[in-house]
Structure formats: C-alpha cells, structure tokens
Amino acid sequence: MNEYLTFRKMITPIFIQVIFWLGVLGCVITGLGTMSQSALMGLATLILGPLVVRIYCELIIVVFKMNEALQRMAPADTADTQTSPTM
C-alpha cells in the first residue's frame, strides 16, 4: 500500500484495461448502429475499431513500462534526491 501512496507503483495500467473494454464496447455499439446505414462501414468499425483502441492502449502502457524500467535502473540512494547542475 505504501508503494501506491508514494507513487512508486502506478495504478493507471489497471484503468487502461477498463478503458480498453469500454472502447471495444463503444466500437461494437457504433459498428452495429452504422450497419443500418452502411454495412461496409459498420463491418469496418467492428473490425478496425477494437484494433485501434488496442493499439492506443498499448502505447499508453508502453509509457508506463518505460517509467518502471527507468525506476529500476536508477540507483536507490539517488531516487528521492534532487541533483543540481554544477557550473
């Protein structure tokens, strides 16, 4: 719990999964609604919509994975201190 309170562990990746499934649900509803006007556009929305949502969510997760990797690479004693440039 301390990791969450000190912002050392991110909870946003959990929310990204929820956003993904809501995006897929939105694409399915939009695709089915669009099929009444244009079957081809509705089918394209059903197929490409979830793919685009997945790519978007994966890009966001990559940013958080990079943050985790950078935190692991940083020395433990300098993680909480600020360094000032010397001139």
MDAnalysis code that builds the backbone (N, CA, C; Angstrom):
import MDAnalysis as mda
import numpy as np

u = mda.Universe.empty(261, n_residues=87, atom_resindex=np.repeat(np.arange(87), 3), trajectory=True)
u.add_TopologyAttr("name", ["N", "CA", "C"] * 87)
u.add_TopologyAttr("resid", np.arange(1, 88))
u.add_TopologyAttr("resname", ["MET", "ASN", "GLU", "TYR", "LEU", "THR", "PHE", "ARG", "LYS", "MET", "ILE", "THR", "PRO", "ILE", "PHE", "ILE", "GLN", "VAL", "ILE", "PHE", "TRP", "LEU", "GLY", "VAL", "LEU", "GLY", "CYS", "VAL", "ILE", "THR", "GLY", "LEU", "GLY", "THR", "MET", "SER", "GLN", "SER", "ALA", "LEU", "MET", "GLY", "LEU", "ALA", "THR", "LEU", "ILE", "LEU", "GLY", "PRO", "LEU", "VAL", "VAL", "ARG", "ILE", "TYR", "CYS", "GLU", "LEU", "ILE", "ILE", "VAL", "VAL", "PHE", "LYS", "MET", "ASN", "GLU", "ALA", "LEU", "GLN", "ARG", "MET", "ALA", "PRO", "ALA", "ASP", "THR", "ALA", "ASP", "THR", "GLN", "THR", "SER", "PRO", "THR", "MET"])
u.atoms.positions = np.array([
    [0.819, -1.190, 0.000],
    [0.000, 0.000, 0.000],
    [0.865, 1.256, 0.000],
    [2.003, 1.186, 0.653],
    [2.910, 2.326, 0.708],
    [3.412, 2.706, -0.683],
    [3.587, 1.698, -1.559],
    [4.038, 1.980, -2.929],
    [3.021, 2.827, -3.678],
    [1.746, 2.590, -3.439],
    [0.713, 3.378, -4.106],
    [0.651, 4.800, -3.551],
    [0.830, 4.924, -2.244],
    [0.734, 6.244, -1.620],
    [1.922, 7.132, -1.945],
    [3.079, 6.527, -2.209],
    [4.270, 7.311, -2.554],
    [4.471, 7.400, -4.062],
    [3.520, 6.917, -4.828],
    [3.532, 6.970, -6.296],
    [4.707, 6.200, -6.898],
    [5.166, 5.165, -6.220],
    [6.213, 4.318, -6.791],
    [5.614, 3.237, -7.680],
    [4.371, 2.878, -7.426],
    [3.679, 1.904, -8.270],
    [2.444, 2.583, -8.847],
    [2.291, 2.464, -10.153],
    [1.197, 3.135, -10.843],
    [-0.058, 2.247, -10.857],
    [-1.207, 2.866, -10.690],
    [-2.463, 2.141, -10.791],
    [-3.131, 2.379, -12.138],
    [-2.580, 3.286, -12.927],
    [-3.181, 3.625, -14.207],
    [-3.259, 2.444, -15.172],
    [-2.270, 1.529, -15.228],
    [-2.422, 0.386, -16.140],
    [-3.680, -0.436, -15.885],
    [-4.144, -0.494, -14.647],
    [-5.391, -1.202, -14.364],
    [-6.559, -0.462, -15.017],
    [-6.533, 0.866, -14.928],
    [-7.599, 1.653, -15.544],
    [-7.546, 1.572, -17.066],
    [-6.373, 1.386, -17.622],
    [-6.249, 1.287, -19.076],
    [-6.983, 0.050, -19.588],
    [-6.969, -1.029, -18.824],
    [-7.716, -2.222, -19.218],
    [-9.214, -1.930, -19.247],
    [-9.690, -1.179, -18.282],
    [-11.109, -0.810, -18.257],
    [-11.432, 0.082, -19.454],
    [-10.553, 1.027, -19.734],
    [-10.748, 1.910, -20.887],
    [-10.775, 1.100, -22.181],
    [-9.913, 0.090, -22.280],
    [-9.893, -0.757, -23.475],
    [-11.245, -1.434, -23.680],
    [-11.770, -2.060, -22.620],
    [-13.028, -2.792, -22.781],
    [-14.204, -1.850, -23.040],
    [-14.164, -0.667, -22.444],
    [-15.207, 0.315, -22.755],
    [-15.091, 0.790, -24.204],
    [-13.865, 0.937, -24.693],
    [-13.649, 1.313, -26.091],
    [-14.134, 0.247, -27.052],
    [-13.869, -1.017, -26.715],
    [-14.349, -2.122, -27.554],
    [-15.874, -2.147, -27.557],
    [-16.473, -1.965, -26.396],
    [-17.939, -1.933, -26.323],
    [-18.490, -0.780, -27.161],
    [-17.851, 0.380, -27.076],
    [-18.278, 1.526, -27.887],
    [-18.148, 1.255, -29.377],
    [-17.069, 0.575, -29.780],
    [-16.879, 0.244, -31.197],
    [-17.939, -0.739, -31.686],
    [-18.276, -1.704, -30.845],
    [-19.296, -2.684, -31.238],
    [-20.657, -2.003, -31.371],
    [-21.009, -1.167, -30.415],
    [-22.295, -0.471, -30.485],
    [-22.332, 0.461, -31.694],
    [-21.240, 1.194, -31.915],
    [-21.182, 2.102, -33.068],
    [-21.215, 1.319, -34.373],
    [-20.480, 0.217, -34.423],
    [-20.462, -0.600, -35.644],
    [-21.821, -1.172, -35.971],
    [-22.514, -1.667, -34.953],
    [-23.848, -2.216, -35.198],
    [-24.823, -1.121, -35.607],
    [-24.695, 0.057, -35.012],
    [-25.552, 1.175, -35.392],
    [-25.263, 1.668, -36.794],
    [-23.990, 1.634, -37.180],
    [-23.605, 2.101, -38.513],
    [-24.032, 1.113, -39.586],
    [-24.169, -0.159, -39.236],
    [-24.565, -1.179, -40.226],
    [-25.950, -0.898, -40.795],
    [-26.795, -0.186, -40.057],
    [-28.124, 0.108, -40.586],
    [-28.052, 1.112, -41.735],
    [-26.971, 1.896, -41.785],
    [-26.818, 2.871, -42.865],
    [-25.890, 2.354, -43.952],
    [-24.792, 1.727, -43.537],
    [-23.813, 1.208, -44.489],
    [-23.185, -0.047, -43.897],
    [-23.479, -1.174, -44.505],
    [-22.984, -2.441, -43.980],
    [-21.460, -2.497, -43.994],
    [-20.846, -1.942, -45.034],
    [-19.390, -1.978, -45.145],
    [-18.729, -1.131, -44.066],
    [-19.257, 0.059, -43.819],
    [-18.688, 0.920, -42.778],
    [-18.908, 0.322, -41.390],
    [-20.051, -0.282, -41.183],
    [-20.320, -0.934, -39.896],
    [-19.381, -2.091, -39.650],
    [-19.133, -2.878, -40.689],
    [-18.211, -4.008, -40.565],
    [-16.787, -3.522, -40.332],
    [-16.414, -2.456, -41.013],
    [-15.076, -1.892, -40.819],
    [-14.917, -1.366, -39.397],
    [-15.961, -0.758, -38.860],
    [-15.907, -0.262, -37.484],
    [-15.810, -1.420, -36.504],
    [-16.532, -2.486, -36.766],
    [-16.482, -3.654, -35.887],
    [-15.100, -4.309, -35.884],
    [-14.423, -4.292, -37.015],
    [-13.120, -4.952, -37.117],
    [-11.979, -4.009, -36.735],
    [-11.975, -2.811, -37.300],
    [-10.849, -1.902, -37.089],
    [-10.941, -1.113, -35.782],
    [-12.145, -0.870, -35.300],
    [-12.316, -0.095, -34.080],
    [-11.597, -0.700, -32.884],
    [-11.879, -1.952, -32.538],
    [-11.168, -2.559, -31.410],
    [-9.652, -2.642, -31.623],
    [-9.230, -2.798, -32.861],
    [-7.794, -2.841, -33.153],
    [-7.144, -1.486, -32.849],
    [-7.798, -0.411, -33.246],
    [-7.267, 0.928, -32.989],
    [-7.264, 1.219, -31.485],
    [-8.319, 0.812, -30.793],
    [-8.378, 1.013, -29.342],
    [-7.266, 0.232, -28.668],
    [-7.010, -0.996, -29.121],
    [-5.947, -1.826, -28.542],
    [-4.571, -1.178, -28.739],
    [-4.313, -0.688, -29.937],
    [-3.024, -0.040, -30.219],
    [-2.852, 1.200, -29.350],
    [-3.898, 1.989, -29.211],
    [-3.843, 3.188, -28.380],
    [-3.528, 2.823, -26.926],
    [-4.213, 1.828, -26.394],
    [-3.986, 1.417, -25.007],
    [-2.591, 0.838, -24.818],
    [-2.096, 0.078, -25.797],
    [-0.751, -0.479, -25.694],
    [0.301, 0.623, -25.682],
    [0.099, 1.676, -26.456],
    [1.044, 2.787, -26.455],
    [1.084, 3.482, -25.096],
    [-0.056, 3.611, -24.478],
    [-0.091, 4.212, -23.141],
    [0.626, 3.298, -22.138],
    [0.408, 1.993, -22.237],
    [1.065, 1.047, -21.328],
    [2.576, 1.072, -21.531],
    [3.039, 1.242, -22.767],
    [4.477, 1.308, -23.033],
    [5.110, 2.462, -22.266],
    [4.412, 3.588, -22.187],
    [4.938, 4.734, -21.445],
    [5.121, 4.355, -19.970],
    [4.164, 3.656, -19.401],
    [4.280, 3.252, -18.000],
    [5.363, 2.188, -17.811],
    [5.520, 1.293, -18.769],
    [6.597, 0.291, -18.677],
    [7.962, 0.961, -18.741],
    [8.087, 1.991, -19.569],
    [9.358, 2.723, -19.629],
    [9.640, 3.397, -18.294],
    [8.604, 3.944, -17.666],
    [8.766, 4.568, -16.360],
    [9.247, 3.543, -15.332],
    [8.651, 2.360, -15.334],
    [9.063, 1.313, -14.394],
    [10.507, 0.892, -14.642],
    [10.874, 0.759, -15.908],
    [12.244, 0.356, -16.230],
    [13.242, 1.426, -15.797],
    [12.910, 2.680, -15.993],
    [13.793, 3.767, -15.568],
    [13.930, 3.808, -14.050],
    [12.855, 3.514, -13.347],
    [12.934, 3.488, -11.891],
    [13.827, 2.352, -11.403],
    [13.785, 1.210, -12.085],
    [14.656, 0.086, -11.701],
    [16.111, 0.398, -12.003],
    [16.384, 1.173, -13.038],
    [17.761, 1.483, -13.413],
    [18.365, 2.561, -12.519],
    [17.546, 3.406, -11.932],
    [18.052, 4.488, -11.088],
    [18.584, 3.901, -9.784],
    [19.720, 4.393, -9.328],
    [20.237, 3.927, -8.033],
    [19.260, 4.284, -6.917],
    [19.152, 3.423, -5.932],
    [18.177, 3.603, -4.855],
    [18.467, 4.843, -4.025],
    [19.738, 5.186, -3.828],
    [20.063, 6.320, -2.978],
    [19.835, 7.664, -3.657],
    [19.756, 7.709, -4.983],
    [19.530, 8.978, -5.672],
    [18.113, 9.104, -6.199],
    [17.262, 8.140, -5.919],
    [15.906, 8.171, -6.454],
    [15.076, 9.285, -5.832],
    [15.322, 9.606, -4.555],
    [14.496, 10.599, -3.872],
    [15.188, 11.951, -3.730],
    [16.420, 12.069, -4.165],
    [17.134, 13.334, -4.028],
    [17.195, 14.041, -5.358],
    [17.263, 15.352, -5.271],
    [17.387, 16.148, -6.484],
    [18.855, 16.539, -6.637],
    [19.295, 16.510, -7.855],
    [20.673, 16.932, -8.117],
    [20.633, 18.268, -8.830],
    [21.553, 19.105, -8.489],
    [21.617, 20.395, -9.161],
    [22.832, 20.405, -10.076],
    [22.711, 20.997, -11.234],
    [23.837, 21.026, -12.165],
    [24.959, 21.906, -11.616],
    [26.174, 21.482, -11.871],
    [27.317, 22.263, -11.438],
    [27.864, 23.042, -12.612],
    [28.337, 24.217, -12.310],
    [28.872, 25.055, -13.375],
    [30.305, 25.344, -13.113],
])
